[in-house]
Amino acid sequence: MIFLDVVAGILWRGDRYLAVRRPEGKAQAGWWEFPGGKIEAGETPEQALFRELREELSVTAEHAEFWQMREHTYAGSAPRRVRLHFFHVRRFTGEPQPNDGQAMRWTTPEEARRLPFLEADLPLVRLLAGA
């Protein structure tokens, strides 16, 4: 089975990070996640992250710090394997805009534990909350 490589940015504003809710019409609509998306052919993970943040949220990352990579398999009739590259983004310009119609909220790591995050993101949500 082939992995789909994706990036995810943990955008920080003080002690809160940005969580986005997948909009209706997308796979796994209604679940919360870290913003990001697929790595396109020829892109590095960091280039993909910067592009995705511009497209999805209209923000320009000034710096991204690679945190970790995780692999996850989503079960179902057609299992999907994803390899997620997580980055901390503490410096960016622009105010996040919901360009894909997604809900957004700045959340503390503890508050995020009560949101229904995607399975692949849950271990990171717990780590950020110190659990």
N, C-alpha and C positions, 0 to 999 in steps of 0.2 A: 504494500500500500504506500502511496506517495504522500508526503507531507505538503500541506499548503503553508507557506511561510507568511506570517503576518507580524506587524509591529503594533505596539500599544504604548501610548504615552501617559504617564502619570503627571498631569499638569498641577503644580502646586501654587497656591496663593496663601502664604502664611502657613498655618497648620491644617489647611484644608486642600483636598484635591478634587479635580473635576470628574464627576461620574456622568455618563450619558446613557440614555435609555433607547434601546433599538426601536425605531419607528415601525408603525404598521406597514405591512407589505414587504418587510425584510425578514430573512430567516431569523428565527428566535426573537421575534418582535416582543417588546415589553420587558425584556431582560436588561439589566444594567451592565455596563462594561466600561473599560478604559477606552478613550478614543484612539483610533488607528485604523489599520486596514492592511490589505494585501501588499506584499512586496512585488513590484513589477520586474520583469526581465531587465537585467542590467543595472538595477538599483542596489545600493547597499541598504542595510536595515535603517541606518540613520537618514539617508536620502528619502527613503520611503516614508519614514515618520514625519519628516519636515513637509513632504508633499501632502500626506494625508491630513495633517493638522491644518494646512492652508485650505485644502478642499473642503474638509468636513466642518471646520470651526472658524475659518478666516483669521487664524493667528499665525504668526511667524515665530517659530522656535529660534531662540538665539543660541541655545546650547542644550544638548541632551546628553545625559549620563547613562550609559548602558548599565542596567541593573542585573538582569538575569534572563535566561531562556528557559522555557518550559514546553514540554510536548503534551498534547492532550488528544484523546480520541473521543469524538462524540458518537455515541451509540445510535442505532437506528437501522432502518432497512438498507441504507447506503452509508456505512460508517465513514466519518471524515476525520482525518488526522491533521492536526494543526501544530505548527511549531511557532510559538509566540516569543517575540523579542521585546522585552519590557525595558522602557527607558524612563528615568526621572527627568522632568522638564521643569526647571525652577525659574528660567528666564525666557519670556516670550513677549512679543508685542502684539497689540490688538486685544479687543474684548471678544471672547468666544461667542460665536453666533451659531444657532442651530440650522446649518445649511441643508441638512437632510431631514429636517422636520423632527429631530429627536428632542426629547426632554433632556434638560441638563440641570445639575445641581452641584454646588460646592459642598463637600461633606467632610467631616472629620473622619479619621480612620475608624474610630469607634462607631460612629453613626452608619458608616458604609456597611458594617457587618449585618445591619438589619435590612439592607436592600437586597432584592433577589438578583445577584450578579450571575453572569454566565459561569458554567461549571469550570471552564478553563481559567477564569480570573479569580475564583474563590480562594485558592491557596495564597494568592498575592494579597487579596483583601485581608485575610487573616494575618499574614506576616506584617502588613502595614499597621495593623491594630495591636501588634505585639502578642498575638495569641498563638 
